[in-house]
Amino acid sequence: MTTQIRKMMLVDDNEADTFLYRLIIEESGLVENLVVCNLAEQALDHLRENPGEPIDAILLDIRMPRMSGFEFMEAALAEFGTDFTKVVVVMLTTSLDPSDRARAQQFPMIKHYFEKPLTHEQIETTAAIVAGSHRADPLQRDQPPHSASAKPSGD
């Protein structure tokens, strides 16, 4: 497989998850550069400190201490505006709460909503979204919120 994502950011407070996800992402061969942030604040700092280095995709945990994934989204939109809306954001969660999925739908740059753990298939789906070849309903609104392995359907 060829690299399809120039730069991806992984934002997750669980060190065991980030270790595993880093391996999965590297094994996929689809990501050229990976930035790992253990807190949403670190991710915001990275975006501030590297304005000339666009991020193609962000894998974002919903539940984190101090600042949740949703709070990160609100802060990034407020600070970076339309520049941030170009980023493909994929939410990662262990939450089965339907209100989390509904809240994700309020952000146009959130293109998918995956249950943990992250899989090779989910990285491939994210790469397809970044490449623009994915045209299915990005949040799988027709799927139950706990459907982690459901594949999006194409047109």
JOBELTA-V861576 format. One record per backbone hydrogen bond with DSSP energy under -0.5 kcal/mol. NH is the residue of the N-H (numbers start at 1). CO is the residue of the C=O. Records with the same first field share a line. If there is no record, write none. Layout:
BEGIN
NH->CO / CO
END
This chain:
BEGIN
4->30
5->30
6->4
8->33
9->57
10->35
11->9 / 59
12->10 / 37
15->13
18->14
19->15
20->16
21->17
22->18
23->19
24->20
25->21
26->22
27->23
28->24
29->25 / 26
30->25
32->5
33->6
35->8
37->10 / 35
43->39
44->40
45->41
46->42
47->43
48->44
49->45
50->46
51->48
53->50
54->52
56->7 / 54
57->7
58->88
59->9
60->58 / 90
61->11 / 59
62->92
64->62
67->65
69->62
72->68
73->69
74->70
75->71
76->72
77->73
78->74
79->75
80->76
81->76 / 77
83->80
84->81
85->81
86->83
87->84
88->56
89->87 / 109
90->58
91->112
92->60
93->114
100->97
101->97
102->98
103->99
104->100
105->101
106->103
107->104
108->106
110->107
111->89 / 109
112->89
114->91
116->93
123->119
124->120
125->121
126->122
127->123
128->124
129->125
130->126
131->127
132->128 / 129
133->128
134->128
135->133
140->137
143->140
147->144
148->146
END
